[in-house]
């Protein structure tokens, strides 16, 4: 595979099969920080560029041997699907997951902190960061579900029917996109803070079953949110902006 070191992480996440899984495993930010060249991203993650290239080549080879794997697991295949279908996938897969996990993890945090916070005070810092993340995501998803996503779906319906696009309450799609990306960046900062304070979700020797369940769930929450943001930042938002722009230029 001939990979250009100056191509962005985002471009590779979109175009190389299995790339998002590789980036997730190696700790390369492909959602909020996806606009950086791969070589720069490798340096920031203290990774050898060739190591990452080798991993990408292995993932591509494995992808070719498992073409029956559902594309949605990697966020692949969505560049040409209807935006309404992508919106439905984000809401049904990722929004529902976030809501369910927030409800499940808050009482689990209370239990683990009650039993271990005296000896492991970092748990309280972790709990505070997760609470802030949960609040941000709840408001963020509400705005998407009530205003922004329905407008994208209506815009696509108008384009397909050859009808005029209804005026947007936010003037242009680019305005809410800028806000959503800023909020994604904030969520990404909280995820990094949580990973740092938990030492990469490494369990202490005296961790109980609940402690382990909490850390495992938080690591999975992080992986899912990375994929969630990737679908929006790198696929849904650019496609919605492009659709609006093309419709405006039509005679």
N, C-alpha and C positions, 0 to 999 in steps of 0.2 A: 504494500500500500504506500503510495506516495503522498505524504501529508505535509502541507505547507505550515511551517512553524509560525507564520504570521497570521494564519487564519484564526478567527476568534473561537473561543470555547463554545459560544452560542452556535456558530456555523457548524461546528463538528457535532454538537449535540443534535442538531437538526438533520444532518446529512450522513452521519456514520452510524450504521446499525450497532446497537449496544453501547454507544458512547456514554449515555447518561448513567448506565450501571457502572461503567469504569470510573467515571468522574466521582460518583457517589462513594465507591470503595476507596479511592485514593484521596478523597477530601478536596477535590477541585470544585469550586463554586461555578455551576453551569447555569444557574437561574439569575440571581441578583447580580452576580459579577460576571455574567456570561459575555460581556462585550470586550473582555481582555484577550489579547493574542494568547494562544496556547503556551508559547514559550514563556511569556511573562507569568501566566498562571502557574506553570510548573515551578518557576523560581520562587514565587510567593508561598507555594505549598512545600518548599524544600524537596522537590522531586526532580530526578534526572529526566530530561526531555525524552531520551531514548526509552527509558522505563515506561513512560506513558504511551509512547508510540507502540511499543511491543504489546502493551495491554490492549490498546485499541485494535491492533491487528488480530490478536487472539480472540477478542470479542466478536469481531467481524466474521472470522472463520467459524466460530461457534454459532453465530446467527445463521450462517448459511446452512448449517446442519440441523437447524431447529426452526424451519420456516413456519411450522404450525403453531408457534407460540403466539398468543394474542398480541397484536401490535400495541394495544393501549397500555400494556404493562410498561413500555418504555416511552410512551408518548409519541411513538412513530406512526406515520400514516395519517396524521391529522392535518397535514398541510393542504390536502386536497379534498377533505371531507366538508360537508356543510357546517357553517358556523353554528347553526342551531344544534347540530348533533354534538359538536365539541362543547358548547355551553352545557348541554344536558349531561354530558359525561363528567364535566368538572363539578357540577352541582351534585349529581347522584353518587359519584365516586369520592371526590375529595371534600366537598363541603359537608356531606353527611358524615364522613369519617371524622373530620375535625370536631363537629358538634358532639358526636358520640364519645370520642376520646376525652374531650374537655370534661364532659359530665362524669366519665368514669375515673379520670385521673385525679380530679380535685379531692374526692374523699380518700383516695389511695395516698395522696400526698399527706393528708392530715394524719392518717394512720402511721405512715413511715416516719414523719417528723415527730409525732408524739412519742415514738419508741426510740428513735436514734438521734434526734437533733442535739441532745445534750453533748453527745460524744462527737457528732458530725454536724457542726453548725452550718456547714456549706449547704446542707439540705434546705435550710430556711431561705438562703439566697436563691437557691434553685427554684424553690416554691414561689418566691416573689416574682422571679423572671417568667415563670410559666404562667402565673396569674396575669401578668401584664400582657404576655403574648396571647393568652386566651381572650382577654378583653379586646385587644386590637383586632384579632381575627374575627371575632363575633360581629363587630361593627363593620369591618371591611366586607365580610360576606353578605351582610344585610344590604349594604349599598349596592353590591353587585347584583344580588337577586331581585331587589325591588326596583332598581332604576337602570343600571348600566346593561346588564345582560338582556333584559327584555327589549331594550332599544336596539341592541345588536341584532337580535332575532327579527325584529320588525324591519330593520334596515335591509337585511338580507331578503326577507320576503318581498319587499318593494322592488329590490333590484331584480329578483327572479321574475316578478310579474311585469317588469318594465314600467313601474309606477314611480312617481316622485317620492323621495324620502321625506318623511315628516320632519319638521324642524326639531332639532335636539334641544332639550331643556338646558344642556350644558354647552350649547353653540356648536361645538365640534367634538368628535370622538377623542381627539388628542388631549383634550382637557381632563376628562376623567382618567384616561390612561396614565397621564403624568402623576395624578394623585395615587392611583392604584400601585404604580411602580414605586413611588416614594414609600408607601405603606409596606410593600413587599420588602424593601430595603430595611425598614425598621424591624420587621419580623425576622429578617435574616440576621440582623445584629443581635437580637434576643436569642436566637438559636445558637449563635456562636458563643454568646455569654454563658448559656446553659451548658454547652459542651465543655467550655473551659472550667467552669466552677465544679463540674462533676468529673473532671479529669478524663474526658472522653467516655463518660458513662462506665468507668472502671469501678467495679464493686470493691468495697473494703472487705477485709477478711471476716469481719463480724456481721456481714450483711445477712439478713433473714430472707425468707422466700418473698415477702412483700417488697422488700428493698430491691431484690432482683427483678421482680415483675415491673416495678416502677421504672427502673433504668432501661429495661428492655423495651417497654412501651414508649418511653421518651425518645429512644434511638429510632424506633420505627416511625414515630410522629415526625421526627426531623426528616427522615427519608421521604415520607409521603408529602410533606410540605415542600420539599425541594422539587419533586415532580409536579406538584400542584402549581407552583410559581413558574416553573419551566413552561407548562402548557399555556399559561396566560401571558407571561412576558415575551416569550419567544415565538409563539404561534398565534394565539387568539388576538392579542392586541395589535400586532403588526398587520395581520390580515384584515381586521376591522378598519384600521386607519386607511389601508390601501383600498378597500372596497368603497369607503366614503369618498376618497380622493378621486377614484376613477368615475364614480357616479356624478360627481360635481363637474367633471370635465366633459361629460357627454353632452352633445348639442340638444 
